[in-house]
Amino acid sequence: MYTWFKIAWAVIAAALVLLILLHSPKGDGLGGIGGQAQLFSSTKSAETTLNRLTWTLTVLFLGLTVALSAGWIPQPGIAAKPTTQQTAPAPKQSIPQNLPGNN
């Protein structure tokens, strides 16, 4: 399942790049000089749909990024970390009785 989430994450990233490149520029730039600005403009409904799709994919991308990096989706072959670590008590050391000066 982890692999599928990573594949979906990569596909969403590629789709976001394409959608951002499809957006019409907000400023006319050099195209406004010769009256070429209208060549690249789109209708209002197409721009609205493109914006909604871009924002939806952005939220999905960021959500998957957080889920994958935080370790909320278990990876195959990697055991889950224990929540508490139990340690064994240190063994008691015995004091030798036949040392010089212990008489």
N, C-alpha and C positions, 0 to 999 in steps of 0.2 A: 504494500500500500504506500510505503514511503516513496518508492520509485515513481509511482503514478503521480503523487503530489509534486515531485520534482519535475516531472515531464510537463504537468499542467502549469507549473510556475514558469518554466522556460517558454512554453507556448504563449502564455499570457504576456510575458515580457516582449516577445517578438511582435505580438499583435498590438501592444501599446506603442511600440516604436512606429509601426505602420500607421496606426491611427493618428498619432501626433504629427507625422509627416503629411497626412491628408488634410489637416486643418488648414483653413485659409488664413493667410497672414492678416493680422489686425491693422497693420499700417500698409499703405500702398507701396512704399519704398520707391524705387526708381521706375516702377511700372506706371505710376501716376503721371509721369512727365508727358508721355506721348498718348495718354488716353487708353493705355493697355490694362488699367486696373480692373476693368469689368470682365476681362478674359478669365480670371481665376476666381471670381466670386461665386458663391453657391446660394441656393435658396435658403430661406430661414428655417424651414422644417428639416432640411438635410443637415444643416449646421447644428440644430438642436439635438437631432438623433445622434450625430457624431459626438457631441459633447457628453450626452448621457452614457453612451457606450464607452467613451474614454474614461469617465469617472467611475463607472462600474468596474471596468477592468483594473483601474488604479487601486480601488478598494480591495479587490480580490488579490491583486499582486502584493500589496502591503500586508494583507492578512496572512497570506501564505508565507511571506518572508518572515514575519514574526513567529508563526507556528513552526516553521522549519528550523529557524535559528534558535528558538527557545527549547527545542527538544520535545515539544508536545506531541509530535507524531513519532511513534517508536520506529527506530531503524532496525532492519533485519540483521541478525547476527550480533547485535549489541544488547547486552542484558541491561535491564533497568537498574538505575542506581538505587541502593537501599536508602530508605528515608532516615533510619537511625543506624549508627554504627556501634555495635556492641564489642567491647574489648574484654578479654579475659583478665581476671585479677592477676597481679604479679605473684609468682610463687614465693612462699615464705623462705627466707634463707636461714639455715640453722647455724648457730654459732658453735664452732668446735670447742669441746670441753677440755681438751688436753693441750692447750696452748701454754707456753711459759708465762707465768705471772697470773694464771687463773687458779692458783692453789688456794 
